[in-house]
Amino acid sequence: MRTDYRSETMDPSGFVLLADYVPQIVQEIRYYSTYSFIGDRIDGYEEPCALLTKEAARALKAATGEFLLQGFRLKVFDAYRPACAVKHFVLENEPYPDTYFEFPVSSAYLRR
């Protein structure tokens, strides 16, 4: 059964399609394709689109407006990650149990 993520009213969890809120953002959802660190499409990525909470989408919309005035555009590589995608990552990592993924976050990205 395929879920229709294009209708905000059908998703009561508070998630929205980023393209509906901020069409100017470039989306490169690599986990939908074979162009990922695993080399295959990741479970749970049924469409190449970014799902975000409404609050995150609103914040990106505000930031996008500021960046566009300066001649820049934002690019998103990933957003909400389904639990089955995380499970896929873990299963792919089983041959290397001492390996872990680290995603550093700079405090510069967290400033208002």
Secondary structure, DSSP 8 states (H G I E B T S, - for coil): ----TT-GGG-TTSEEEHHHH-TTSEE--GGGSS-SSSSS--TT--SS--EEEHHHHHHHHHHHHHHHHTT---EES-----HHHHHHHHHHHTT-TT--------GGGG--
